Amino acid sequence: MSRYRPPRPAGTPLITPEGEARLRAELHELWHVRRPQVTQSVSEAAAQGDRSENAEYTYGKKMLREIDSRVRFLTKRLEKLKVISEKPSDPNKVYFGAWVTIEDEDGEQSRYRIVGPDELDLKQGLISIDSPLARALVGKPLDAEVRVHTPTGEKTCYIVEIEYP
């Protein structure tokens, strides 16, 4: 049995201006701060002599590979992304970038923002436009009944508020 895993799809190439700023800040941090620090520690470890038994050297080289891999990914991904900053023509419908407050059948309210897959953070209420909930919400007007197909079954919710930053 091989360890090969096919690459996962990159997702919708959309991003909010805030998300793009976060990715650019991460890229800057990796390239201009972390990588020079790790390079310096690797060169100091290499100067100590035998590299085959030098844990600092081995660990440093591994960290450099990880940083370089992430830098390559971020550089390619940022080239492909389209920043969506303008508000939609109809602010009474749910589109990319909207903050949506929904109410489930039990009367419990939840607030989510529909963002690109690179910005996904459930703790902050950011859901990917590729998620089942976001796909069900997009294009729906205020007070609409929305049916969401989840792994646990179909759920119904109502759009209570739509807000664009």
N, C-alpha and C positions, 0 to 999 in steps of 0.2 A: 504494500500500500504506500503510495507516494504522499509527500507532504504538500503537494501543489494545491493551491487554492486559487481559483480564478479571481481576477481583480474585480472588486465590487464596483458597480456603476457610480460615477462621480456625482450624480444627482443634478438637479436643475441648476444651471449656471447663473443664478440670480443672487444678489446680495444687497443688503442695506448699506448706506454710507457708514453707519456705526460699525457694522461687521467688517467692512473693508478696512476701516481704520485699525480695528483690532488685529486683523491678519497682517497688515503692514507693520504694526508695532511689534508683533511677534517676530516677523522676519528681520526687522532692524535689530531687535534684542539678540536674536540668535547669531546674526552675521557680524554685528559690530561689538557685541559685549561678550557673549558666552563663548563663541568660537575662538577669539583671541586668548581668552583665559585658559581654555582647555589646551590650545596649541602651546601656550607657554608652559603649562604643567607637563605636557608630553615631552617637550624638549628638555626640561629639567630632569625628568625621569630617565630619558634616553642618555643623558650625560652621566648617569650613575653607573653605567657599565652594562653588564649582561642583561639584555632585553628579554631573553626567553623566560627568566624567572622573576621579572620585575612586574609586580601586580599593578603599580601605578601607571606604568607605561601601557600595559595591556588594557586596563580600564579606560585610560585616556584615549587610546586609539578607538576603542568601541564607542565612546562618547562622541568623538569626532565623526565617525560614520553615521551615528544617529542624527547629529546636528546637520550634517551635509544632506542626509536623506530628507529631513524636514524642510530644509532651505530649498532643495530642488522641487519638492512638492508644492510649497507655498508660491514659489516663483512661477511655476507652470499654471497653478490654479488661479492666481491673481491675473494672469494674462487672459484667461478664458472667461472670467466672471464679468457680468454686466451689472453695474451699480444702478439700482432703481431709487431715485431720490424724489421724483415728482409725485404729487398726489393724483389719484385717478380722477377721471372726469365725473364719475358718479360716486360721491363719498358716502352714499347710503347703501352701498353694496360692499361686500368683503372682497378685497384684493390683496396682493402682496404688500407687506409692510403694515397692515392694519392691526390695531389692537382690538380684539374681539372678546366681548363678555358673553358667555353662554350660560344658560340655566338648564340643568338636567331635569328629568322627570320628578326627582325628589325635592326640587326647589333649590338645589345647591348651585351656587354660581362659581364660575372659573373664568379667569382672564388670560388670554393668550395673544401673542403677537406672531403673525405669520412671517417667517424669515427664510433665508436660504439654508440649505443643508449644512453649510460650514459654520453657521451661527447657532445651531441647535443647543439649547440649554433649558431643560425643563424646570430647574430651580428658579430661573428668572422668568418663566412663562413663555419662553421662545420655542415655537414648534416649527418644524421644517415644512415647507410648502409641499414636499413629497409625502408627508404623513397622511394617513387615512382621514384624520379629523380636518386637517387643512384642506385636503382635496374636496371634502364634503362641504366645507364652508365657503370656498371661493366662488364668487359670483352670486351668492345669496344676499337678499336684502334684509333690512332690519325687521325683526319680529318673525322671521321665517322659521319654519320647523325643519330641522335637519336630521337626517338619518345617517348614522355613522356605522360602518361595518368594522367591528373590532375583532380581534382573535377570540374574545369571550362571547361574541354575539353582537346583534344589532342594538344600538342605543339611539335614543331620540333626545335631541336637545333643541333649545330655542335661542335665537340670537337676540340678546337684550340690548347690546350697545356696540357700535362700531366707531372707532376713533383712529384718526391718522395723525401721527406726530408731525 
